């Protein structure tokens, strides 16, 4: 997908032509899983059915405020590779995102709950050989899942993430105060709705530094439109849960993050983008010795390298799947 500068959003016809191209890109098989607590996880699958139920599962976990559609360029590339013609590949929307369930009104979006969601999914589906592909927040969750299910998660592909976010212990009260204030404020207000889809696209393109095509792939799944098909002038409302934007209550300490990472038994391939987050680059160096089996590669692109260079991520996955855990 070619890069389209934000200025072209002023050309409504040109922008809408990009959206129409994406209509076909979004045509993957829809899936839905129901967890033990009733939460429904929506998502997409590379193929409608699996030919061999014993094949390894590739489970893709997206980043914060994204959804499973951020993996469409990657899945499109996988579909062109003969190696994956019968693969079990799933990309899910985490709760509150995309088309998955929202938490109940008395609940929130804790990292530990996301970890439980993914562990529950893997156990319910009785998957015994899982490769997790995690981008940003998805990789943070994936690290903990791999540590907990150390005999089930056999490979871990981390894209622009190096495990749990941490904070100093003397920031605990400050973090809790900010979290509680943000949640009380959010509960007392109605979510602010977008003026139009064009405003959503422009804002997200500016924040994430990604093309119009890639922005549309992600954002149209996070919205409910008042038109039959998405166009830039469409009126729309948020389909994602507004509580996702509230502040987290607690973060792990460095010691806790280290314990999680050191419990991961499987081979890990870490993709660090040249124009990605500086935090990720710093953690890739400072946490390197925490990992048992870590290979790091530097790639072109920014934080959304998996959308910008899906062939590179596919090659990384193929290399990773050839590795076996060593004790």
Secondary structure, 3 states (H helix, E strand, C coil): CCCCCHHHHHCHHHHHHHHHHHHHHCCCEEEEEECCCCCEEEEEECCCCCCCCCCCEEEEECCCCCCHHHHHHHHHHHHCCHHHCCCEEEEECCCCCCCCCCCCCCCCCCHHHHHHHHHHHHHHCCCCCEEEEEECHHHHHHHHHHHHCCCCEEEEEEECCCCCCECCHHHHHHHHHHHHHHHHHHHCCCCCCCCCHHHHHHHHHHHHCCCHHHHHHHHHHHEEECCCCCCCCCCEEECCCHHHHCCCCCCECHHHHHHHHHCCCCEEEEEEEEECCHHHHHHHHHCHHHCCCEEEEEEEEECCHHHHCHHHHHHHHHHHHCCCCCC
